[in-house]
Amino acid sequence: MNEKVIIVASIFVLLGVSFFIGVTSKRSSSVQGFIGSTKMFGPLITGLSSTAAMVSGMIMVGGTAGIYLNGNALSLSAFLSCCFTAAYIFIGKRMRAIAEIGTVTSLGDVIALRYKGNGVIKGFACAVIFIGCFAYLITQIAAGASLFSFLFGWPPLLTSGVIFGVVILYVMIGGESAGILSQAFQGALIVIVGIILCAVFFGRFGGFSGVMEAVAANPTVTGGNGVTANFSPRLLNAFGTDTLGAKANTWILFSFVGVACQPATLTRMYAIKEPRDLPYAGLVAAIAQGIACFAATILGFSVMYLVATGEINPLAVADEAVWHLADYLGSVMNILIVASVMAAIISSASMYLSISASMLSKDILSCFRIHFKDQKQIQAYRIAIAILGIIGIIVASTNSEMVITLGFLGWGTLMTVTLPVFVIGMVWKRATQKGMMFAAVSAFILNIIALALNQRGFVWPAGLPWYMYVICFTTAGSILVSFLTYDEKKDCLDKKLEAVIDL
C-alpha cells in the first residue's frame, strides 16, 4: 500500500478515536458542566489535556520550522514545563477556589466574581481573549492543512474542512468535557512519540554535537530544488539569529509567565475535581510539556542536520520541516510523527474553538444583557462552535503567514489582558476595578491599533513584536492605576474572595 495512503489512514484513525472519545464521554447536562467542565476531572486527565492543548501546532509545526530557521532561541520552550507546576500551585488554587464561592462556567465568570460583576472589565477582557483564542485556532488549522499540502498538494480549504470538520462535530456534541478527554488521549500520544524521537535524535544523528559538526562543515547548502540554506554560527548560540519570533520567545516573561496566562492552563484549573489534586495536575503537565517541547526542539535540529549533510534539500517552505523529517525517517516513524503532530494540532483546535465559542455565545453577549438559560445556552454555544469553526477554516486557508507567526499572535494577544486581569488580580488584593478596567480597555484598543499598523508595515522599536509593548503597558498600567485609585471602602473585598486570594 502507498505510504501516503497509510499516513492519511493513520490520521483518520486518530480523528476516529478522538471522535469516539468525544461523543461517548459522559457529559453534563448543566451549562456549567457542558461548557466549562467545572470540577469534573482528576489530575492525570487535566494535566495531559492542558499539555496537549498548550503544545499545539505552533510548537510542533511552527516551532520545528522556527528552530530550522532561527536556531536555539526557540529551544527555550522546553523549559516552559516548570511553569506549569508553578502556575497550578500559585494561581491554580485561587482559580479552583473561586469556583467554590460562585458559579464558574467560563473565564468570564471568573472575571465577574473577582471584580464584583464589573461589565467593562468582563466585556473588554473577553473580547481580547476571543481574538487571541481565534488567532490560535487559525494557527492549528493552518498547521494541519500544511501536511496535506506537502503530501498531495491539496488545497488548504479542502483538507481543513475535512480534518477540522470532525473536531467541530465532536466538540458540538460532547462539549468541553469531550474536548478534555480527547485531549488527554492526544497528550499521552504526544509524550510517547516524544520519547521515541529523543532516542532517534541522539542515536541516529549524534545529538546536538552531530548537528554542530554538520553545520560547521557546511554553512551554505544549495539543493537540487534551487533553494539555498545559510547556516550561520549564530543558529547554535544561546539566542539563535534573533529574528522577530526568536526575540519574542527569548523574553523569559513572555514564555514563562505566559504559561499561567493561557486559557489552556487557566480553564483547566477549575476543571479539577478535587482541589488537593492541583499540584499533581501541575506535575503531570510539567513532565508531559517538557517531553513534548524538547521533542519539537530536536525535530528542528534534526532537519537542520539533514539539510547540512545533504540528506534532504533546503526547505522552500519552512512550515513543512516536520513533514520532510518524517518522510526521511521511513514509514514507521513517519506515521508516529504525523500522528503526534496532528494530535497536538487537533487538541489545541478543540480547546481554543470551545473557549472562543463560550466567549462569544455567553460572556460577550451577557455584557449586552443578553442571557440564555440552561439548554438554550448550550444551543447557543453549539451554534457558535459551528460558525467560528467554519470561519476559522476559511481564514486559515487564505492566510499566508507562517504558523509560528500566527501562534505568537494568539499567545501575545492573550497575555495583554490575562496577565493583569487573572495573574495579578488573583495574587494581589489591592488590584482595583479601575486598574483592571484600564488594562482591559487599553488591551482591546492597543491590540486593534497595533494590528492595523502591522498591516501597513510599521516596524516596532528594537524589532520586537507589538504585543511585547502592549503587555508591558497594560500590566504596568493596571498596577499603577490600582495604586492611585485604591479606596479602602469601595475596593475592599468580601471575606470569601479575600480568603481565596490569601490562599
N, C-alpha and C positions, 0 to 999 in steps of 0.2 A: 504494500500500500504506500502511496506517495506520502513522504514525511510531512509535507504541508497539510495534507488532509488529516493526518494523525494529530498534529498540533491543534488544528481547528477543532477536531473532535474532543481533545482534552479540555479546551476552553469551554465547550458546551457541556461537558461533564461537570466542570467546576460551576458553571452557571446553573446546571440542573440540580446539583446538590445544594447550592445556596438557595435556590428557589424552593426546593423541598423543605429545607430547614425553616425558611421564612414562612411558608404558607401552612406548615403543620405545627409550628410552635404554639405553645399555649399563650394566648394573648388576652389582655384585659379588655373588658367591655367598657370600662370607665375611661373618660377623657385623659385623666392623669396617667393611667397605665398605658393606654394605646399610643398616645403622642409622646409621653415623657419617659415611660418605663421606670417611673419613680419607685425606689425601694423594692426592686424586683429581683436583682441578680446577686450572685456571690462573687468573690474576688477573682476567681480564675476566669470566668466569663467576662467580667467587667474589664479586667486587665488586658486580656487578649483582644477584646473589642476595641479598647482605647488605642492599643498599639496598631492594630490593623488599619484603623481609621486615620491615625496620625502618619503612618509610614507613607501610604498613598503613592499615586503615580508621580507626584512631584519628586519624591526621593528615589523611587526605583527606576523611573524613566528619566525624569529631569535631572536627578542627582547623578546618575550614571553619565549622562551627557555632560553635565557640569564638571565632573572630575576629568573627563577626557579633554574638555576644552580649557578648563581653568586650573586644574591641579588640586593641590592639597586642601585649599581653604574649605571646600565643602565637606571634607572628611570630619570637620568639627561636629557634623550632625551625629556622628557615632556617640558623642558624649552627651547627647540630649537625654540619654537613658536615666542618668542620675536625677534629672529634673522631674521625672515622673514621681519618684518616691517623695521628693521634697514637696511637690505640688499636692499630692494626695494627703500628706501629713499636715501641712500648714494651711492650705486653702481648702482641701477636701473635707476636713472635719467641720469646717464652717458651712460649706455648701451643703453637706449632708444634714447638718443640724438645722439649717433654715427650713428644710423640708419637714421638720417636726413641729415648727411653730406656725405653719401655714400651708396652703395647697400649692404645690410646685409641679407644674406640667412642662414648663419651658424656662429658658433663661430670662424671658421677660417677666415671669412670675417672681424669680429671684430678685430682679431689679426692683419690682414693685414692693416686695416685702422689706428689702433693705432700705429703700428710700421713701417709705411711707406713701406708696402709691403715686409718686410724682410722675405724671403723664409725659412731661417734657423729656425727662431722663430716659424713661422707658421707650418712648416713641423714636427719639433720635438714635439712641443706642441700638435698638432693634433694627432700625433702618441700616445702620452701618454693618451690623452683624449679618444682616441679609445680603448686603452687597459682597462682603468678604466670603461668606459661605457659597454664594452663587458663583463667584470667581473661582473658588476652589473646586466646585462641582464641574465647571467647564474644563479645569485642569485635568480632572480624571477622565472625562470623555475624550479630550484631545489625546491623552496618553494612550488610551485603549485603541483609538482609531489609528494611531501610528503603527500598530502591529500589522493590521490588515493591509495598510498602505504599503508596508515593507514586503509582506509576503506575496500579495496578489495585485497590488496597485489599485485596490478597490477604492472608490470614493469615500471620504470620511463620513458623509451623511448616511450612506447605506450601512456601513459597519457600526457606526454609533447607534443608529436606530435599532439594529438587531440586538447588540450586546446590552445596551442600557435600557432598552425596552423591557427586558427581563427584570432588571433591577427595579425599574419604576413599578412594574407589576407586583413584585413580592413585597415591596415597601407599602404600596397602596393596600394590599390585602392584610398584611400582618402588622403594620405599624412599626413603631420604633423597636419593639421587642423582637420583631422579625429581623430587623437590621442588626441588633446587638448579637443575637445568636448566630446569624450567618457570618458576622464579622469575627466572632470568636473562632469559628471553624477556619476562616480565611487567615486569621492571625497565627493559628497553630501551623498551618501550611507554610506560611512565610518563614517562620522560625526554623522549621525542619529543613527547608531548602537552603536557608541562610547558612546553616551549619555545614551542609554539603558543599556549598560554594567556597567556604573558608578552606576546606580540605583541598579542593581543586586548585585554588589560587596559590597556596603555599607548596602543594605537592607537584603541580604541573608547570607553573610559571615562575617558581622560585621566590614567591613573595615579593615584598617591596624592594629587596636588593636586586632581584631579577629585573624589575621594572626600571630601576635607576640605571643599571648597566645597559639595558636596551636603548633607553632614551639618550644616554650619554654617547653611545656609539652611533646613533642615527638621529641627529637632531632635526633633520629635514628629510621627509619621505614623500615622494611623488608616486602615486599609484597608477595602475593601468587605466583607471577611470578618469585620469587627468586632474584629480584633486591632490593638492599638496598639504601635508600636515607639518607644522613647525613646532617642535617640542623644545620650548625654552627651558633652561635650567630652573627658572623660577617656578615651573609647574610643581617641582618637588620640594620647594621650601615650605615654611610653615603657613604661608598665606596665598600660595598659588600666584596666578598672574594678576590678581587684584582687579578683576573686571567688576562690572556693576553688581552682578549676582553674588560674586565671591565676597565683595566688600560688605554686602548686607549680612551675609552669614558669618563673617568673622567678628561681627559685633556680638560679644557674649550676651549682652542684654537681649538682643534680637532673637538669638537662638534659644538661650536657656530660659529666660523669663517667659519667652513666647510659649513654651510648653504649657504653663499654667494659664495662659490666656486663650488657648484654643478650645473651641466647642467640643472637640474630640476628647478633651480632658474634663472640662467643666461639666458637661452634661452627664458624663459617666460617674461623677462624684455623687450625684443624688440618685443614680440608678442602683447604687449599692444597697443591698437589703439590710445588712447589719452594720452599724457604724464602726464596730470594733474591727471589721474586715478591711477598712480603708488602707492601712499600711500594707496588708498582704496584696491588695489590688495594685497598689503603687509598685510593690516589688515585682509582681508578675509583669506589669507593663514595662518596668525598667529593664528587666532581663531581656524580654522579647524585643523591645525597641533597640537595645544595644546590638543584639544579633542582626536585626534587620538593617539598621543603618550601616553597620560595618560591612554587611553583605553588599549594600549599594555602593559603598566606597571601593571595595575590591572589584566590583563589576567594572567601574570606571577605569581603574588602574589596569585591569586585565585587557580592556580594549586598547588602552594606550600601549601596552606591551605588544599586542598583536600587530598593531599598525607600525610601531617602531621596528619590529623584526621582519616586517614584510609579509606576515601571515595573512593579513587582510588589507584591503585598500583603505586609504584615508577616507573618512566619512564625509559624504556630501551633505547629509542631514544628521546633525548630532543627536537628535532625539531617537534615532534608530540604533544608537550604540548598543543598547542591551540586546536588541534583536540580532545584530550582527554577531555578538559574542555567543548567544545561544545557538545560532546557526553553525558556528565554527566548532562548538564543543560536541556536536553529534546528537543523535536522536533522543537519547535518554535525558541528557542534560538540557537539551532544547525544550523538551516537554516540561521538565521540572521548573526551569527558569520562567518560561512563558506562563505556566500555571501560577507560580508565586507572584509574579509581577501583576498578572491580571487579578489575582486575589487582593493585592494591595489597592489596585485601581477600583475594583468593584466595591470593596469595603468602604473606602472613603467616599465614593459616589453615593452609596446608600445613606451614609450618615449625614453628609452635607446637603443632600436632597431633602432628607427628613427635617433637618433643622431649618433650612430655608423655607420649607412649607409651613412649619409651625410659626416662624416669624411672620410670614405673610398672612396666613389664614387666621391666626389667633392674636399675636402680640401687637402687630402694627394696626390691625383693624380695631382692636379694643381701645386704642388711643383715640379713635374717632367715634367712640361709644357704640361700636358695632360688636355685639356679643352673640355668640351661639351657645346653645346649651346641649350637653350630652351628645346624642347621636348626630345632631346637626353640625356640631363642631368637628366630629370625626369625619363627616361627609365633606365639610369644607376643606379639611386637611388633605383628604384624598384627592379632591379636585385640584388643590394647589400643587400636590406632588405631580400629577399628570401634566399640568400646564407648564410648571417650571422644568420638568424633565424634557419635555418636547422643545421648549425654548433653548434649554442648555445644549441639547443635541444640535440644533440648528446653528447656534452661535459658535460652538466649538468646531463645527465642521467648516466654518468660513473664516476662522481665525488663524493667522499665520505666525503668531508668537510662539516662541519655544515654550515647552511645558514648564520648565523651571521658572521662566519669567511670569507666567500665569500663576504658578504656585506661590511665588513670593508676593505677588499682588494680593492674593487672598489672605496669606499669612499676615502680611504687613497691615492691610486694611483692618483686619480683625483686632490687631493689637492696639490700634489707635484709640479704640474705645474700651476694649476688655481689660487692658492693663489698669487704667484708672478706676473704672466702674466696678470691676469684680475683684482684682487682686488688691489694690489699695483700699477699696471700700470694705473689703472683708477682713482686713487686718488692722484698720485704723478707725477707731470710734469717732474721731473728730472730722472724718470726711463728711462734708455737708452736702445738702441737696444743691445749693448754689454752685459749689465746686464741681459737682458731677454734672450739673446742667451745662456748665461751661465746657466740660470735657466732651460730653455727648454732642452738643450743638456744634462746637468747633470741629470735632472729628468729622461730622457729616459734611459741613461746608468745605473744610480744607481738603477732604478726600475728593470731592467733586471738582474743586478748582484745580487740584494737582493733576487729576486725570485729564482734565481739559488742556492744561499746559503741556503735559506729556504728548498729547496728540499733536501739538504744534511744534514738537521737537525741542522743548525747553530743557536745558542742561542744568542740573542742580549742582550747587557748590560741592567741591571735592569729589564729584562723580557719584555721590551716594544717592540711592533711590529716594524719592519724595517721602515715602512713608516713614523713613527714619526721622525726618524732621517733624512730621506730624505727630508721631508717637511721643517725641520729646516735648513738643509744645502742649499737647493735651494732658500729658501726665504731670508735667511741671505746673501747668496752669491750674489743674484740679487741686493740687496741693496748696498752691499759693492762694487761690480764691477761698479754699476751705479755711486756711489760717486767718484770712482777713475778714471772713463773714461769720465765723463760728459764734453762735448765740447759745448760751448755756440753757436757756429756757426752750427756744424753738428747736434746737438741734439735739437736745438730749434724747437718747434712745430709750425705748421702753425696756423693762427688765429682761424680757425674754430675748430680745435682739441683742442687748448688751451682753447677756450670758453667751450667746452664740459667738460674738466677736472675741470674747475673753477666753474662748477655748484654746 
